[in-house]
Amino acid sequence: GFRIEDCTFVTTHEGNSKAQLPFREIQFFKDYAEYTLPDTSHRKTLSINDVRNSNANFNCAPTQTTPNCNRNLCYHLRFRSFDGTCNNFDKPLIGSAFSALMRLKDPMYDNGLNAPTCKLAKFTYCSESWLCARRCATTVPDALPMPN
């Protein structure tokens, strides 16, 4: 089985060879002599063509593939990844880049798909009870406190 004491090596992408850190880096890492480097081989990068294609497909970007978090377990136990993968070992893609967000409430659009809402919010300080958000934002007095 895996033990935290097993995290005493540095892996590289050149054949996963073991390597020692120079003394100055050992001092920099505050007495932690060796670290595991993150495995970025499963990460997806987007080119300008990928962005153009995703915009043509209703802004749906390609999704990440599920990474093997055990491959760099020592790294993931100590650090968070820059793209959010493996920050949650039970569900490695939750909160990662290019993953769908879960809604707390059902979406409310005027056309049921993507049109801005104009009749869903009631503003008592406006002259009409149901106003479009843009119209209400332009008619709200400056004296009204606006939270950031």
Secondary structure, 3 states (H helix, E strand, C coil): CCCHHHCCCCCCCCCCCCCCCCHHHHHHCCCCCCCCCCCCCCCCCCCHHHHHHHHHCCCCCCCCCCCCHHHHHHHHHHCCCCCCCCCCCCCCCCCCCCCCCCCCCCCCCCCCCCCCCCCCCECCCCCCCECCHHHHHHHCCCCCCCCC
